[in-house]
Amino acid sequence: MLEGKIDLVAAILESSINGSSKQALQDKLDITSNLLGEYLQMLSSRTLVKILKDRKSESVNTTERGERFLELYDSIKTRYLTTKSG
């Protein structure tokens, strides 16, 4: 379950590592086309994703910078947001 904006960013990046269509992202993340468009525009402007267009569709791919973001996100989530027993 997505909890906030940063989680949605991470989910988009994670889902686009091997490339994904916009429609597949929208369906997987259960978000509106407008919301996805806003996030993709923001992520693209920060070079975290690359949007490839052909005549029939658009494909979203996570860049190396986006993959680095995911590494940092996972590190922070693991270190600070998970509960430790004992």
N, CA, C and O atoms as a CHARMM CRD file, in Angstrom:
* protein
*
  344
    1    1 MET  N      0.84600  -1.19400   0.00000 PROA 1      0.00000
    2    1 MET  CA     0.00000   0.00000   0.00000 PROA 1      0.00000
    3    1 MET  C      0.88100   1.24300   0.00000 PROA 1      0.00000
    4    1 MET  O      1.87400   1.31500   0.72400 PROA 1      0.00000
    5    2 LEU  N      0.50600   2.21300  -0.81500 PROA 2      0.00000
    6    2 LEU  CA     1.26300   3.45400  -0.87500 PROA 2      0.00000
    7    2 LEU  C      0.82900   4.37100   0.25300 PROA 2      0.00000
    8    2 LEU  O     -0.36200   4.54000   0.51400 PROA 2      0.00000
    9    3 GLU  N      1.81600   4.96200   0.92100 PROA 3      0.00000
   10    3 GLU  CA     1.50900   5.79600   2.07500 PROA 3      0.00000
   11    3 GLU  C      1.66600   7.27700   1.79700 PROA 3      0.00000
   12    3 GLU  O      1.03600   8.09600   2.46700 PROA 3      0.00000
   13    4 GLY  N      2.48100   7.63900   0.83600 PROA 4      0.00000
   14    4 GLY  CA     2.69300   9.04600   0.57400 PROA 4      0.00000
   15    4 GLY  C      3.31200   9.28000  -0.78500 PROA 4      0.00000
   16    4 GLY  O      3.50300   8.34800  -1.56600 PROA 4      0.00000
   17    5 LYS  N      3.62400  10.53400  -1.05700 PROA 5      0.00000
   18    5 LYS  CA     4.15700  10.91700  -2.35900 PROA 5      0.00000
   19    5 LYS  C      5.47500  10.21800  -2.66500 PROA 5      0.00000
   20    5 LYS  O      5.68700   9.75300  -3.78500 PROA 5      0.00000
   21    6 ILE  N      6.34600  10.14100  -1.69200 PROA 6      0.00000
   22    6 ILE  CA     7.65000   9.51800  -1.91400 PROA 6      0.00000
   23    6 ILE  C      7.49100   8.03100  -2.21400 PROA 6      0.00000
   24    6 ILE  O      8.26500   7.46100  -2.98300 PROA 6      0.00000
   25    7 ASP  N      6.49100   7.40800  -1.60800 PROA 7      0.00000
   26    7 ASP  CA     6.22800   5.99800  -1.88100 PROA 7      0.00000
   27    7 ASP  C      5.70900   5.80900  -3.30800 PROA 7      0.00000
   28    7 ASP  O      6.03900   4.82000  -3.96300 PROA 7      0.00000
   29    8 LEU  N      4.90500   6.74700  -3.78500 PROA 8      0.00000
   30    8 LEU  CA     4.41000   6.68000  -5.15300 PROA 8      0.00000
   31    8 LEU  C      5.55900   6.86700  -6.13900 PROA 8      0.00000
   32    8 LEU  O      5.63000   6.17200  -7.15300 PROA 8      0.00000
   33    9 VAL  N      6.44700   7.79700  -5.84600 PROA 9      0.00000
   34    9 VAL  CA     7.62800   7.99400  -6.68200 PROA 9      0.00000
   35    9 VAL  C      8.42800   6.69100  -6.76500 PROA 9      0.00000
   36    9 VAL  O      8.80200   6.25700  -7.85400 PROA 9      0.00000
   37   10 ALA  N      8.68400   6.07700  -5.62200 PROA 10     0.00000
   38   10 ALA  CA     9.44200   4.82800  -5.58900 PROA 10     0.00000
   39   10 ALA  C      8.71100   3.72100  -6.35400 PROA 10     0.00000
   40   10 ALA  O      9.34700   2.94100  -7.06100 PROA 10     0.00000
   41   11 ALA  N      7.40900   3.64600  -6.22400 PROA 11     0.00000
   42   11 ALA  CA     6.63200   2.61300  -6.91700 PROA 11     0.00000
   43   11 ALA  C      6.69900   2.79900  -8.43000 PROA 11     0.00000
   44   11 ALA  O      6.79800   1.82100  -9.17000 PROA 11     0.00000
   45   12 ILE  N      6.64600   4.03700  -8.89200 PROA 12     0.00000
   46   12 ILE  CA     6.75600   4.31100 -10.32600 PROA 12     0.00000
   47   12 ILE  C      8.13900   3.90300 -10.82600 PROA 12     0.00000
   48   12 ILE  O      8.26800   3.24200 -11.85600 PROA 12     0.00000
   49   13 LEU  N      9.17100   4.30400 -10.08500 PROA 13     0.00000
   50   13 LEU  CA    10.53000   3.97200 -10.50000 PROA 13     0.00000
   51   13 LEU  C     10.76200   2.46400 -10.50400 PROA 13     0.00000
   52   13 LEU  O     11.35300   1.92500 -11.43900 PROA 13     0.00000
   53   14 GLU  N     10.29900   1.79200  -9.46700 PROA 14     0.00000
   54   14 GLU  CA    10.46500   0.34500  -9.36100 PROA 14     0.00000
   55   14 GLU  C      9.74000  -0.37000 -10.50500 PROA 14     0.00000
   56   14 GLU  O     10.26500  -1.32400 -11.07900 PROA 14     0.00000
   57   15 SER  N      8.56000   0.08500 -10.82400 PROA 15     0.00000
   58   15 SER  CA     7.76100  -0.54700 -11.86200 PROA 15     0.00000
   59   15 SER  C      8.28800  -0.27400 -13.26900 PROA 15     0.00000
   60   15 SER  O      7.89100  -0.94400 -14.22200 PROA 15     0.00000
   61   16 SER  N      9.17300   0.69800 -13.40000 PROA 16     0.00000
   62   16 SER  CA     9.68300   1.09800 -14.71300 PROA 16     0.00000
   63   16 SER  C     11.12300   0.68400 -14.96600 PROA 16     0.00000
   64   16 SER  O     11.70700   1.06800 -15.97900 PROA 16     0.00000
   65   17 ILE  N     11.70300  -0.09200 -14.06100 PROA 17     0.00000
   66   17 ILE  CA    13.11900  -0.46600 -14.22200 PROA 17     0.00000
   67   17 ILE  C     13.36400  -1.16200 -15.55600 PROA 17     0.00000
   68   17 ILE  O     14.34200  -0.85100 -16.23700 PROA 17     0.00000
   69   18 ASN  N     12.51700  -2.07500 -15.93500 PROA 18     0.00000
   70   18 ASN  CA    12.68000  -2.79200 -17.20600 PROA 18     0.00000
   71   18 ASN  C     11.79300  -2.22100 -18.30500 PROA 18     0.00000
   72   18 ASN  O     11.57600  -2.86200 -19.33300 PROA 18     0.00000
   73   19 GLY  N     11.28900  -1.02900 -18.08600 PROA 19     0.00000
   74   19 GLY  CA    10.40300  -0.39000 -19.04300 PROA 19     0.00000
   75   19 GLY  C      8.95700  -0.77400 -18.78400 PROA 19     0.00000
   76   19 GLY  O      8.66100  -1.91500 -18.43000 PROA 19     0.00000
   77   20 SER  N      8.07600   0.16900 -18.96000 PROA 20     0.00000
   78   20 SER  CA     6.65200  -0.06600 -18.74400 PROA 20     0.00000
   79   20 SER  C      5.86000   0.95800 -19.53400 PROA 20     0.00000
   80   20 SER  O      6.29300   2.09800 -19.70200 PROA 20     0.00000
   81   21 SER  N      4.71300   0.54900 -20.01200 PROA 21     0.00000
   82   21 SER  CA     3.83400   1.50900 -20.68600 PROA 21     0.00000
   83   21 SER  C      3.13200   2.34900 -19.62100 PROA 21     0.00000
   84   21 SER  O      3.02300   1.94800 -18.46200 PROA 21     0.00000
   85   22 LYS  N      2.66300   3.51200 -20.03700 PROA 22     0.00000
   86   22 LYS  CA     1.92700   4.36100 -19.10400 PROA 22     0.00000
   87   22 LYS  C      0.67200   3.65200 -18.60200 PROA 22     0.00000
   88   22 LYS  O      0.33400   3.73000 -17.42100 PROA 22     0.00000
   89   23 GLN  N     -0.01300   2.96200 -19.51200 PROA 23     0.00000
   90   23 GLN  CA    -1.24900   2.27100 -19.12400 PROA 23     0.00000
   91   23 GLN  C     -0.96100   1.18100 -18.10300 PROA 23     0.00000
   92   23 GLN  O     -1.72000   1.01400 -17.14900 PROA 23     0.00000
   93   24 ALA  N      0.12600   0.43500 -18.29000 PROA 24     0.00000
   94   24 ALA  CA     0.48300  -0.61900 -17.33600 PROA 24     0.00000
   95   24 ALA  C      0.80000  -0.01600 -15.96600 PROA 24     0.00000
   96   24 ALA  O      0.41800  -0.57400 -14.93700 PROA 24     0.00000
   97   25 LEU  N      1.49400   1.11600 -15.95300 PROA 25     0.00000
   98   25 LEU  CA     1.78800   1.78500 -14.68300 PROA 25     0.00000
   99   25 LEU  C      0.49800   2.23300 -14.00100 PROA 25     0.00000
  100   25 LEU  O      0.30800   2.02200 -12.80300 PROA 25     0.00000
  101   26 GLN  N     -0.36700   2.84200 -14.76800 PROA 26     0.00000
  102   26 GLN  CA    -1.63600   3.32700 -14.21800 PROA 26     0.00000
  103   26 GLN  C     -2.42900   2.18000 -13.62000 PROA 26     0.00000
  104   26 GLN  O     -2.97500   2.30700 -12.52400 PROA 26     0.00000
  105   27 ASP  N     -2.49800   1.06800 -14.32400 PROA 27     0.00000
  106   27 ASP  CA    -3.24800  -0.09100 -13.83400 PROA 27     0.00000
  107   27 ASP  C     -2.59700  -0.69500 -12.59500 PROA 27     0.00000
  108   27 ASP  O     -3.28200  -1.00700 -11.62100 PROA 27     0.00000
  109   28 LYS  N     -1.28800  -0.85900 -12.63100 PROA 28     0.00000
  110   28 LYS  CA    -0.57800  -1.48100 -11.50800 PROA 28     0.00000
  111   28 LYS  C     -0.67400  -0.64200 -10.23400 PROA 28     0.00000
  112   28 LYS  O     -0.85900  -1.17700  -9.14000 PROA 28     0.00000
  113   29 LEU  N     -0.54800   0.66800 -10.38700 PROA 29     0.00000
  114   29 LEU  CA    -0.52000   1.54800  -9.22300 PROA 29     0.00000
  115   29 LEU  C     -1.89900   2.05500  -8.82700 PROA 29     0.00000
  116   29 LEU  O     -2.06000   2.68400  -7.78100 PROA 29     0.00000
  117   30 ASP  N     -2.89500   1.77800  -9.66700 PROA 30     0.00000
  118   30 ASP  CA    -4.27500   2.18900  -9.40900 PROA 30     0.00000
  119   30 ASP  C     -4.36700   3.69100  -9.14900 PROA 30     0.00000
  120   30 ASP  O     -4.89100   4.13500  -8.12700 PROA 30     0.00000
  121   31 ILE  N     -3.84200   4.45900 -10.10300 PROA 31     0.00000
  122   31 ILE  CA    -3.90200   5.91900 -10.01900 PROA 31     0.00000
  123   31 ILE  C     -4.47800   6.45600 -11.32400 PROA 31     0.00000
  124   31 ILE  O     -4.51300   5.75100 -12.33200 PROA 31     0.00000
  125   32 THR  N     -4.92800   7.70300 -11.29900 PROA 32     0.00000
  126   32 THR  CA    -5.52100   8.31100 -12.47900 PROA 32     0.00000
  127   32 THR  C     -4.44100   8.66000 -13.50600 PROA 32     0.00000
  128   32 THR  O     -3.26200   8.79600 -13.17900 PROA 32     0.00000
  129   33 SER  N     -4.87400   8.79600 -14.72600 PROA 33     0.00000
  130   33 SER  CA    -3.98000   9.18700 -15.81200 PROA 33     0.00000
  131   33 SER  C     -3.36800  10.56200 -15.53600 PROA 33     0.00000
  132   33 SER  O     -2.18400  10.78200 -15.79100 PROA 33     0.00000
  133   34 ASN  N     -4.17800  11.48000 -15.01500 PROA 34     0.00000
  134   34 ASN  CA    -3.68000  12.82800 -14.71400 PROA 34     0.00000
  135   34 ASN  C     -2.60600  12.80800 -13.63400 PROA 34     0.00000
  136   34 ASN  O     -1.58600  13.48400 -13.76000 PROA 34     0.00000
  137   35 LEU  N     -2.83000  12.03500 -12.57200 PROA 35     0.00000
  138   35 LEU  CA    -1.84400  11.96300 -11.49100 PROA 35     0.00000
  139   35 LEU  C     -0.55400  11.32400 -11.99600 PROA 35     0.00000
  140   35 LEU  O      0.53800  11.80900 -11.69800 PROA 35     0.00000
  141   36 LEU  N     -0.67500  10.24900 -12.75200 PROA 36     0.00000
  142   36 LEU  CA     0.51600   9.61700 -13.30900 PROA 36     0.00000
  143   36 LEU  C      1.26800  10.59400 -14.20300 PROA 36     0.00000
  144   36 LEU  O      2.49400  10.68200 -14.13400 PROA 36     0.00000
  145   37 GLY  N      0.54700  11.32200 -15.03400 PROA 37     0.00000
  146   37 GLY  CA     1.17500  12.30800 -15.91500 PROA 37     0.00000
  147   37 GLY  C      1.95100  13.36700 -15.14600 PROA 37     0.00000
  148   37 GLY  O      3.05700  13.74000 -15.53700 PROA 37     0.00000
  149   38 GLU  N      1.37100  13.85100 -14.05100 PROA 38     0.00000
  150   38 GLU  CA     2.05200  14.85000 -13.22300 PROA 38     0.00000
  151   38 GLU  C      3.36100  14.29400 -12.65100 PROA 38     0.00000
  152   38 GLU  O      4.40100  14.95100 -12.68500 PROA 38     0.00000
  153   39 TYR  N      3.28200  13.08000 -12.13000 PROA 39     0.00000
  154   39 TYR  CA     4.47100  12.46700 -11.53900 PROA 39     0.00000
  155   39 TYR  C      5.52700  12.15700 -12.59900 PROA 39     0.00000
  156   39 TYR  O      6.71700  12.36900 -12.36500 PROA 39     0.00000
  157   40 LEU  N      5.10600  11.66300 -13.75100 PROA 40     0.00000
  158   40 LEU  CA     6.07700  11.36400 -14.80700 PROA 40     0.00000
  159   40 LEU  C      6.75400  12.62500 -15.31500 PROA 40     0.00000
  160   40 LEU  O      7.94700  12.61200 -15.61800 PROA 40     0.00000
  161   41 GLN  N      6.00700  13.70800 -15.40900 PROA 41     0.00000
  162   41 GLN  CA     6.59900  14.97700 -15.82600 PROA 41     0.00000
  163   41 GLN  C      7.65700  15.42400 -14.81400 PROA 41     0.00000
  164   41 GLN  O      8.74700  15.85000 -15.19300 PROA 41     0.00000
  165   42 MET  N      7.32500  15.32200 -13.52800 PROA 42     0.00000
  166   42 MET  CA     8.26600  15.70500 -12.47800 PROA 42     0.00000
  167   42 MET  C      9.49500  14.79700 -12.48700 PROA 42     0.00000
  168   42 MET  O     10.62400  15.27900 -12.39400 PROA 42     0.00000
  169   43 LEU  N      9.27700  13.48100 -12.59900 PROA 43     0.00000
  170   43 LEU  CA    10.39800  12.53700 -12.58700 PROA 43     0.00000
  171   43 LEU  C     11.27800  12.70900 -13.82000 PROA 43     0.00000
  172   43 LEU  O     12.50000  12.59700 -13.73300 PROA 43     0.00000
  173   44 SER  N     10.66900  12.97600 -14.94600 PROA 44     0.00000
  174   44 SER  CA    11.42100  13.19700 -16.18000 PROA 44     0.00000
  175   44 SER  C     12.25600  14.47100 -16.09400 PROA 44     0.00000
  176   44 SER  O     13.40700  14.49100 -16.53000 PROA 44     0.00000
  177   45 SER  N     11.68600  15.52100 -15.54000 PROA 45     0.00000
  178   45 SER  CA    12.42000  16.78700 -15.42600 PROA 45     0.00000
  179   45 SER  C     13.61300  16.67500 -14.48100 PROA 45     0.00000
  180   45 SER  O     14.54500  17.47600 -14.55100 PROA 45     0.00000
  181   46 ARG  N     13.57900  15.68700 -13.60500 PROA 46     0.00000
  182   46 ARG  CA    14.68500  15.45700 -12.66000 PROA 46     0.00000
  183   46 ARG  C     15.57000  14.29100 -13.10700 PROA 46     0.00000
  184   46 ARG  O     16.39900  13.79500 -12.34200 PROA 46     0.00000
  185   47 THR  N     15.38300  13.87000 -14.33500 PROA 47     0.00000
  186   47 THR  CA    16.12700  12.77400 -14.97200 PROA 47     0.00000
  187   47 THR  C     16.10700  11.46700 -14.17300 PROA 47     0.00000
  188   47 THR  O     17.09600  10.73500 -14.14000 PROA 47     0.00000
  189   48 LEU  N     14.97800  11.18700 -13.53600 PROA 48     0.00000
  190   48 LEU  CA    14.81200   9.92200 -12.82500 PROA 48     0.00000
  191   48 LEU  C     14.14600   8.87300 -13.71900 PROA 48     0.00000
  192   48 LEU  O     14.29200   7.67300 -13.48900 PROA 48     0.00000
  193   49 VAL  N     13.42200   9.32700 -14.72900 PROA 49     0.00000
  194   49 VAL  CA    12.85900   8.43500 -15.74500 PROA 49     0.00000
  195   49 VAL  C     13.09100   9.05000 -17.11600 PROA 49     0.00000
  196   49 VAL  O     13.29800  10.25500 -17.26300 PROA 49     0.00000
  197   50 LYS  N     13.05000   8.17700 -18.10600 PROA 50     0.00000
  198   50 LYS  CA    13.10600   8.61900 -19.49200 PROA 50     0.00000
  199   50 LYS  C     11.84700   8.10000 -20.17000 PROA 50     0.00000
  200   50 LYS  O     11.50500   6.92400 -20.04600 PROA 50     0.00000
  201   51 ILE  N     11.16600   8.97700 -20.88200 PROA 51     0.00000
  202   51 ILE  CA     9.94200   8.59500 -21.57100 PROA 51     0.00000
  203   51 ILE  C     10.25900   8.48900 -23.06000 PROA 51     0.00000
  204   51 ILE  O     10.64800   9.46200 -23.70600 PROA 51     0.00000
  205   52 LEU  N     10.08100   7.28600 -23.57900 PROA 52     0.00000
  206   52 LEU  CA    10.34900   7.01600 -24.98700 PROA 52     0.00000
  207   52 LEU  C      9.02700   6.95800 -25.73400 PROA 52     0.00000
  208   52 LEU  O      8.11200   6.23500 -25.34000 PROA 52     0.00000
  209   53 LYS  N      8.93400   7.72200 -26.81200 PROA 53     0.00000
  210   53 LYS  CA     7.68600   7.79500 -27.56400 PROA 53     0.00000
  211   53 LYS  C      7.88300   7.18700 -28.94600 PROA 53     0.00000
  212   53 LYS  O      8.88900   7.43800 -29.61000 PROA 53     0.00000
  213   54 ASP  N      6.91400   6.39000 -29.36900 PROA 54     0.00000
  214   54 ASP  CA     6.84600   5.96800 -30.75900 PROA 54     0.00000
  215   54 ASP  C      5.45900   6.34900 -31.27700 PROA 54     0.00000
  216   54 ASP  O      4.71500   7.05000 -30.59100 PROA 54     0.00000
  217   55 ARG  N      5.11800   5.90900 -32.43700 PROA 55     0.00000
  218   55 ARG  CA     3.84500   6.33700 -33.02600 PROA 55     0.00000
  219   55 ARG  C      2.61900   5.88800 -32.24800 PROA 55     0.00000
  220   55 ARG  O      1.60000   6.57800 -32.24000 PROA 55     0.00000
  221   56 LYS  N      2.71000   4.73600 -31.59300 PROA 56     0.00000
  222   56 LYS  CA     1.52300   4.16500 -30.96300 PROA 56     0.00000
  223   56 LYS  C      1.48400   4.27100 -29.44600 PROA 56     0.00000
  224   56 LYS  O      0.40300   4.23500 -28.85900 PROA 56     0.00000
  225   57 SER  N      2.62000   4.40000 -28.80600 PROA 57     0.00000
  226   57 SER  CA     2.59200   4.38700 -27.33500 PROA 57     0.00000
  227   57 SER  C      3.81500   5.10000 -26.75600 PROA 57     0.00000
  228   57 SER  O      4.71300   5.53700 -27.47500 PROA 57     0.00000
  229   58 GLU  N      3.80900   5.19500 -25.45100 PROA 58     0.00000
  230   58 GLU  CA     4.93000   5.75500 -24.72300 PROA 58     0.00000
  231   58 GLU  C      5.40500   4.73400 -23.70600 PROA 58     0.00000
  232   58 GLU  O      4.60200   4.07900 -23.04100 PROA 58     0.00000
  233   59 SER  N      6.71100   4.60700 -23.59500 PROA 59     0.00000
  234   59 SER  CA     7.30800   3.68200 -22.64500 PROA 59     0.00000
  235   59 SER  C      8.10000   4.48400 -21.61600 PROA 59     0.00000
  236   59 SER  O      8.79600   5.44100 -21.95400 PROA 59     0.00000
  237   60 VAL  N      7.98100   4.08000 -20.37000 PROA 60     0.00000
  238   60 VAL  CA     8.67700   4.76000 -19.27400 PROA 60     0.00000
  239   60 VAL  C      9.79500   3.85300 -18.78500 PROA 60     0.00000
  240   60 VAL  O      9.57000   2.68100 -18.48100 PROA 60     0.00000
  241   61 ASN  N     11.00100   4.40200 -18.71100 PROA 61     0.00000
  242   61 ASN  CA    12.15200   3.64500 -18.23500 PROA 61     0.00000
  243   61 ASN  C     12.84900   4.41000 -17.11800 PROA 61     0.00000
  244   61 ASN  O     13.08800   5.61200 -17.23000 PROA 61     0.00000
  245   62 THR  N     13.17000   3.70400 -16.04200 PROA 62     0.00000
  246   62 THR  CA    13.92100   4.29300 -14.94200 PROA 62     0.00000
  247   62 THR  C     15.37100   4.47500 -15.38300 PROA 62     0.00000
  248   62 THR  O     15.97300   3.56100 -15.94600 PROA 62     0.00000
  249   63 THR  N     15.92300   5.64900 -15.12700 PROA 63     0.00000
  250   63 THR  CA    17.31800   5.93400 -15.47500 PROA 63     0.00000
  251   63 THR  C     18.25000   5.43200 -14.37000 PROA 63     0.00000
  252   63 THR  O     17.79500   4.98200 -13.31800 PROA 63     0.00000
  253   64 GLU  N     19.55300   5.51400 -14.62100 PROA 64     0.00000
  254   64 GLU  CA    20.52200   5.14200 -13.58600 PROA 64     0.00000
  255   64 GLU  C     20.34000   6.01600 -12.34800 PROA 64     0.00000
  256   64 GLU  O     20.45400   5.54200 -11.21800 PROA 64     0.00000
  257   65 ARG  N     20.06000   7.27100 -12.57200 PROA 65     0.00000
  258   65 ARG  CA    19.82100   8.18400 -11.44400 PROA 65     0.00000
  259   65 ARG  C     18.58200   7.75100 -10.66300 PROA 65     0.00000
  260   65 ARG  O     18.56400   7.82400  -9.43400 PROA 65     0.00000
  261   66 GLY  N     17.54900   7.30200 -11.37100 PROA 66     0.00000
  262   66 GLY  CA    16.34600   6.79100 -10.72000 PROA 66     0.00000
  263   66 GLY  C     16.63000   5.53000  -9.92500 PROA 66     0.00000
  264   66 GLY  O     16.08800   5.34000  -8.83600 PROA 66     0.00000
  265   67 GLU  N     17.48000   4.66900 -10.46700 PROA 67     0.00000
  266   67 GLU  CA    17.85500   3.45400  -9.74700 PROA 67     0.00000
  267   67 GLU  C     18.63400   3.79600  -8.48400 PROA 67     0.00000
  268   67 GLU  O     18.47000   3.13600  -7.45800 PROA 67     0.00000
  269   68 ARG  N     19.46700   4.80300  -8.54700 PROA 68     0.00000
  270   68 ARG  CA    20.20700   5.25300  -7.35600 PROA 68     0.00000
  271   68 ARG  C     19.23700   5.79400  -6.30500 PROA 68     0.00000
  272   68 ARG  O     19.40000   5.54100  -5.11200 PROA 68     0.00000
  273   69 PHE  N     18.23500   6.53100  -6.75400 PROA 69     0.00000
  274   69 PHE  CA    17.20100   7.02100  -5.84500 PROA 69     0.00000
  275   69 PHE  C     16.55400   5.84900  -5.11700 PROA 69     0.00000
  276   69 PHE  O     16.36100   5.89700  -3.90200 PROA 69     0.00000
  277   70 LEU  N     16.22000   4.79700  -5.86200 PROA 70     0.00000
  278   70 LEU  CA    15.58900   3.61900  -5.25500 PROA 70     0.00000
  279   70 LEU  C     16.49600   2.96400  -4.22000 PROA 70     0.00000
  280   70 LEU  O     16.02100   2.52000  -3.17500 PROA 70     0.00000
  281   71 GLU  N     17.78500   2.89900  -4.49700 PROA 71     0.00000
  282   71 GLU  CA    18.73500   2.33800  -3.53500 PROA 71     0.00000
  283   71 GLU  C     18.71900   3.14800  -2.23400 PROA 71     0.00000
  284   71 GLU  O     18.68900   2.58200  -1.14200 PROA 71     0.00000
  285   72 LEU  N     18.73900   4.46300  -2.36300 PROA 72     0.00000
  286   72 LEU  CA    18.71100   5.33100  -1.17800 PROA 72     0.00000
  287   72 LEU  C     17.37900   5.22100  -0.44300 PROA 72     0.00000
  288   72 LEU  O     17.34500   5.17500   0.78600 PROA 72     0.00000
  289   73 TYR  N     16.29200   5.18000  -1.19300 PROA 73     0.00000
  290   73 TYR  CA    14.95100   5.03500  -0.61300 PROA 73     0.00000
  291   73 TYR  C     14.86500   3.74300   0.19400 PROA 73     0.00000
  292   73 TYR  O     14.40100   3.74200   1.33500 PROA 73     0.00000
  293   74 ASP  N     15.31600   2.64400  -0.40900 PROA 74     0.00000
  294   74 ASP  CA    15.26600   1.34800   0.28300 PROA 74     0.00000
  295   74 ASP  C     16.14700   1.35600   1.52700 PROA 74     0.00000
  296   74 ASP  O     15.78200   0.79100   2.55700 PROA 74     0.00000
  297   75 SER  N     17.30100   1.99500   1.42600 PROA 75     0.00000
  298   75 SER  CA    18.21700   2.06900   2.57100 PROA 75     0.00000
  299   75 SER  C     17.58500   2.84600   3.72900 PROA 75     0.00000
  300   75 SER  O     17.63700   2.41000   4.87900 PROA 75     0.00000
  301   76 ILE  N     17.00400   3.97200   3.42200 PROA 76     0.00000
  302   76 ILE  CA    16.36300   4.79000   4.45500 PROA 76     0.00000
  303   76 ILE  C     15.16200   4.05700   5.04700 PROA 76     0.00000
  304   76 ILE  O     14.97300   4.04200   6.26400 PROA 76     0.00000
  305   77 LYS  N     14.36300   3.45700   4.18900 PROA 77     0.00000
  306   77 LYS  CA    13.18200   2.73800   4.65400 PROA 77     0.00000
  307   77 LYS  C     13.58600   1.58900   5.58400 PROA 77     0.00000
  308   77 LYS  O     12.97800   1.38500   6.63400 PROA 77     0.00000
  309   78 THR  N     14.60700   0.85200   5.18500 PROA 78     0.00000
  310   78 THR  CA    15.07500  -0.27100   5.99100 PROA 78     0.00000
  311   78 THR  C     15.66500   0.20200   7.32000 PROA 78     0.00000
  312   78 THR  O     15.40500  -0.38800   8.36800 PROA 78     0.00000
  313   79 ARG  N     16.44700   1.25200   7.26700 PROA 79     0.00000
  314   79 ARG  CA    17.15100   1.71800   8.47300 PROA 79     0.00000
  315   79 ARG  C     16.24000   2.44700   9.45300 PROA 79     0.00000
  316   79 ARG  O     16.34800   2.25800  10.66400 PROA 79     0.00000
  317   80 TYR  N     15.35600   3.26900   8.93700 PROA 80     0.00000
  318   80 TYR  CA    14.59400   4.14400   9.82600 PROA 80     0.00000
  319   80 TYR  C     13.11400   3.83400   9.96800 PROA 80     0.00000
  320   80 TYR  O     12.48200   4.28400  10.92400 PROA 80     0.00000
  321   81 LEU  N     12.55100   3.07700   9.03800 PROA 81     0.00000
  322   81 LEU  CA    11.10300   2.90400   9.05900 PROA 81     0.00000
  323   81 LEU  C     10.63300   1.49100   9.35100 PROA 81     0.00000
  324   81 LEU  O      9.43000   1.23200   9.38900 PROA 81     0.00000
  325   82 THR  N     11.55900   0.58300   9.55700 PROA 82     0.00000
  326   82 THR  CA    11.14900  -0.77100   9.92500 PROA 82     0.00000
  327   82 THR  C     11.36400  -0.97000  11.41500 PROA 82     0.00000
  328   82 THR  O     12.29900  -0.42600  12.00200 PROA 82     0.00000
  329   83 THR  N     10.49900  -1.74500  12.00400 PROA 83     0.00000
  330   83 THR  CA    10.62100  -2.00200  13.42900 PROA 83     0.00000
  331   83 THR  C     11.57100  -3.15800  13.66100 PROA 83     0.00000
  332   83 THR  O     11.56600  -4.15200  12.93400 PROA 83     0.00000
  333   84 LYS  N     12.37200  -3.00700  14.67700 PROA 84     0.00000
  334   84 LYS  CA    13.31500  -4.06200  15.04700 PROA 84     0.00000
  335   84 LYS  C     12.84400  -4.67900  16.34300 PROA 84     0.00000
  336   84 LYS  O     12.43700  -3.97200  17.26500 PROA 84     0.00000
  337   85 SER  N     12.89600  -5.98400  16.41300 PROA 85     0.00000
  338   85 SER  CA    12.50000  -6.63900  17.65900 PROA 85     0.00000
  339   85 SER  C     13.74600  -6.94600  18.46700 PROA 85     0.00000
  340   85 SER  O     14.80200  -7.27700  17.92800 PROA 85     0.00000
  341   86 GLY  N     13.59300  -6.82700  19.75100 PROA 86     0.00000
  342   86 GLY  CA    14.69000  -7.17400  20.64100 PROA 86     0.00000
  343   86 GLY  C     15.41900  -6.05900  21.15900 PROA 86     0.00000
  344   86 GLY  O     16.36800  -6.24100  21.92200 PROA 86     0.00000
